[in-house]
């Protein structure tokens, strides 16, 4: 008999690293592309790692007590993960939903019993958006709201426990699964937790590991003036931005990356569709974008024979209402 687990929380991090042989052959690349399939986590994304670790550290520090309500501002995946583990540990979860997230994400949060709030439900939030969203302003508005309710604001964007989930989990898994032979690691950025955590851990093992970021190209960013454009959901532009837009976790962990790619949504969508046809893996928008970047790296002469690990953040079931698979 195999191991019997006691809780859903014990399942986080049981995600496979897969060599994408058929995809490599079809693309004619020189490097070895290794997909880290994070949708094998319990609620279906890489954000399970951060959600659980933020809850565990808050409990340890005495900030989160039995029966409390957890609140956060979320584009979906971290909220879904937080709702999942809040249920498992006896907390209530309230999600302030970012405008424009896919319908499926909101539906999943509702199914998990989360209380869904709009930004207009949070005093000062709508006014803040008019002058531009920044991490400092967001924290102030959300902290005040949580305090007024007696809730715990988990603050995924500024909580170091987010990054530490990847220092203690994702990074060591990748290092072990590649037997220490990882040359590149590629991911997109929402909060910056995955990139900052992986960079922190992997560079302690091998300072020559190349940390590659990716972000939506200008024409693929959400813009209320162009509501019909294709975008890459749940991720942000972080390279070439003003200081107040740099992820707070980058500053906290002194994170640097070797290169950043701008990805057009249509390229991300096409790459995801190729993967499902060639390998059978059904991935989401950011995963398609990350794989597109991995493909560009793998075509370089200097990447021949190198191991290129790409974080595939979630599956495509949350994107069926978007243009990616229509």
Secondary structure, 3 states (H helix, E strand, C coil): CCCCCCCHHHHCCCCCEEECHHHHHHHCCCCEEEEEEHHHCCCCECHHHHHHHHHHHHHHCCCCCCCCEEEEEECCHHHHHHHHHHHHHCCEEEEEECCCCCHHHHHHHHHCCCEEECHHHCCCHHHHHHHCCCHHHHHHHHHHHHHHHCCEECCCCCCHHHHHHHHHHHHHHHHHHCCCCCCEEEEECCCCHHHHHHHHHHHHHCCCCEEEEEEECHHHCCCHHHCCCCCCCCCCCCCCCCHHHCCHHHHHCCCCCCEEEEECHHHHHHHHHHHHHHCCCCECHHHHHHHHHHHHHHCCHHHCCCEEEEEECEEHHHHCCCHHHC
